[in-house]
């Protein structure tokens, strides 16, 4: 597989946490959310992702046992891909922003009641040094003027996945 820097990876975990994240993320009218985690390709074919901290793992090691999709946008040239990958890699070692999951979950609950995507509690999120998986790559793409239909502070892995799937003129699933 020919991976490029800034290719996005969406994973689906069978764990209890993965299932809970997908339940809270599920958009109104969506039967189920496919993904619960966003990662991406760094400058050297490594997977860069926010776990307990932001880490980098060789793709061939990382992919074992993972259920994943890789997506690529046509909106980037080589320099843009490198800039986004370097942005993500500049966060290596940053601690995970566990507290950010609470506002995401609260907005998810409100969305289930109102039937629409709600950005009430996520508006309070501002600490960029504590990454969550969707922030890491949403802010990376944002530095190149590319967003996933909402502010990078608000998007979830499901929002990102829904966006790339619904924009086939700009995004292609390569795996």
C-alpha positions as CSV (number, residue, x, y, z in Angstrom):
1,X,0.0,0.0,0.0
2,X,1.4,3.4,-1.0
3,X,0.7,5.6,2.1
4,X,1.3,9.4,2.0
5,X,1.8,11.8,4.9
6,X,-1.5,13.1,6.2
7,X,-3.6,10.1,5.0
8,X,-6.3,9.7,7.6
9,X,-7.0,6.4,9.3
10,X,-10.3,5.6,11.0
11,X,-10.5,2.6,13.3
12,X,-13.3,0.6,14.8
13,X,-12.6,-1.0,18.2
14,X,-14.7,-3.8,19.7
15,X,-13.8,-2.6,23.2
16,X,-16.3,-1.3,25.7
17,X,-14.8,2.2,25.4
18,X,-14.9,2.0,21.5
19,X,-18.5,1.0,21.6
20,X,-19.4,3.8,24.1
21,X,-17.6,6.4,21.9
22,X,-19.5,5.3,18.8
23,X,-22.8,5.4,20.7
24,X,-22.2,9.0,21.9
25,X,-20.9,10.1,18.5
26,X,-23.7,8.7,16.4
27,X,-25.4,11.4,14.5
28,X,-29.2,11.9,14.3
29,X,-30.7,9.5,11.8
30,X,-27.4,7.5,11.6
31,X,-28.0,3.8,12.3
32,X,-24.6,3.4,13.8
33,X,-21.2,5.1,13.8
34,X,-18.5,3.1,12.1
35,X,-15.5,4.7,13.7
36,X,-14.4,5.6,17.2
37,X,-10.8,6.7,16.6
38,X,-8.9,8.9,14.2
39,X,-5.2,8.5,13.4
40,X,-3.0,9.5,10.5
41,X,0.2,8.9,8.6
42,X,3.3,10.9,9.7
43,X,6.3,11.9,7.6
44,X,7.8,8.4,7.7
45,X,4.9,6.0,7.1
46,X,4.3,5.9,10.9
47,X,0.9,6.1,12.4
48,X,0.6,9.1,14.6
49,X,-2.3,9.0,17.1
50,X,-3.5,10.2,20.5
51,X,-3.6,7.3,22.8
52,X,-2.6,7.9,26.5
53,X,-0.3,10.3,24.9
54,X,0.5,11.1,21.3
55,X,2.6,8.3,19.9
56,X,4.1,7.2,16.6
57,X,4.1,3.5,15.5
58,X,5.4,1.9,12.3
59,X,2.3,1.2,10.1
60,X,3.2,-2.5,9.6
61,X,3.3,-3.1,13.4
62,X,0.3,-0.9,14.0
63,X,-2.1,-2.5,11.5
64,X,-2.0,-6.0,13.0
65,X,-5.3,-6.7,14.6
66,X,-6.9,-3.4,13.6
67,X,-10.1,-2.9,11.7
68,X,-9.4,0.3,9.8
69,X,-10.0,2.5,6.7
70,X,-7.4,4.8,5.2
71,X,-8.6,7.9,3.4
72,X,-6.8,10.5,1.2
73,X,-7.8,13.9,0.1
74,X,-7.0,15.3,-3.4
75,X,-7.0,18.9,-1.8
76,X,-3.3,18.6,-0.7
77,X,0.0,18.8,-2.6
78,X,3.1,17.2,-1.2
79,X,4.1,20.3,0.8
80,X,0.6,20.4,2.4
81,X,0.8,16.7,3.3
82,X,4.2,17.2,5.0
83,X,3.0,20.3,6.9
84,X,0.0,18.4,8.3
85,X,2.1,15.4,9.2
86,X,4.7,17.6,10.9
87,X,2.0,19.3,12.9
88,X,0.8,16.0,14.2
89,X,4.3,14.8,14.9
90,X,5.0,18.1,16.8
91,X,2.5,16.8,19.4
92,X,4.4,13.5,20.1
93,X,4.5,13.0,23.8
94,X,1.7,15.3,24.6
95,X,-0.7,13.9,27.2
96,X,-4.1,12.7,26.2
97,X,-7.0,15.1,27.0
98,X,-9.3,12.7,28.9
99,X,-11.3,15.6,30.3
100,X,-12.3,16.6,26.7
101,X,-14.3,13.4,26.4
102,X,-16.8,14.7,28.9
103,X,-18.0,17.7,26.8
104,X,-18.1,15.5,23.7
105,X,-20.3,12.9,25.6
106,X,-22.6,15.6,27.0
107,X,-23.1,17.1,23.5
108,X,-23.7,13.6,22.2
109,X,-26.5,13.1,24.8
110,X,-28.1,16.4,23.9
111,X,-27.9,15.5,20.2
112,X,-29.8,12.3,20.9
113,X,-32.6,14.3,22.5
114,X,-32.7,17.2,20.0
115,X,-32.0,15.1,16.9
116,X,-29.2,17.4,15.6
117,X,-25.5,17.9,16.1
118,X,-25.0,20.1,19.2
119,X,-21.9,22.1,20.1
120,X,-22.8,23.4,23.5
121,X,-20.3,21.9,25.9
122,X,-17.5,21.5,23.3
123,X,-17.5,25.3,23.0
124,X,-15.7,25.3,26.4
125,X,-12.8,23.2,25.0
126,X,-9.7,25.3,24.4
127,X,-6.6,23.5,25.8
128,X,-4.7,22.5,22.7
129,X,-1.9,20.8,24.5
130,X,-4.1,17.9,25.7
131,X,-4.9,16.1,22.5
132,X,-7.7,13.7,21.7
133,X,-7.5,11.8,18.5
134,X,-9.9,13.8,16.4
135,X,-8.3,17.2,17.5
136,X,-4.8,16.1,16.6
137,X,-5.7,15.6,12.9
138,X,-8.5,18.2,12.7
139,X,-6.2,21.0,13.8
140,X,-3.4,19.6,11.5
141,X,-5.8,19.9,8.5
142,X,-7.0,23.3,9.8
143,X,-3.5,24.8,9.4
144,X,-3.9,24.2,5.7
145,X,-7.4,25.6,5.6
146,X,-9.2,22.3,5.5
147,X,-11.9,21.4,7.9
148,X,-14.4,18.6,8.4
149,X,-17.6,20.6,8.3
150,X,-17.2,22.2,11.8
151,X,-14.5,23.8,13.9
152,X,-11.6,21.5,14.7
153,X,-12.5,21.9,18.4
154,X,-15.9,20.3,17.8
155,X,-15.4,17.3,15.4
156,X,-15.4,13.7,16.5
157,X,-14.0,10.7,14.7
158,X,-17.5,10.0,13.4
159,X,-17.9,13.6,12.1
160,X,-14.6,13.3,10.3
161,X,-15.5,9.9,8.8
162,X,-19.0,11.1,7.8
163,X,-17.3,14.1,6.1
164,X,-14.8,12.2,4.1
165,X,-17.4,9.6,3.0
166,X,-19.9,12.3,1.9
167,X,-17.2,14.2,-0.2
168,X,-16.1,11.6,-2.8
169,X,-15.0,14.4,-5.1
170,X,-12.3,15.3,-2.6
171,X,-11.7,12.1,-0.6
172,X,-10.8,8.6,-1.7
173,X,-10.7,5.5,0.4
174,X,-7.4,3.8,-0.4
175,X,-7.7,0.9,2.0
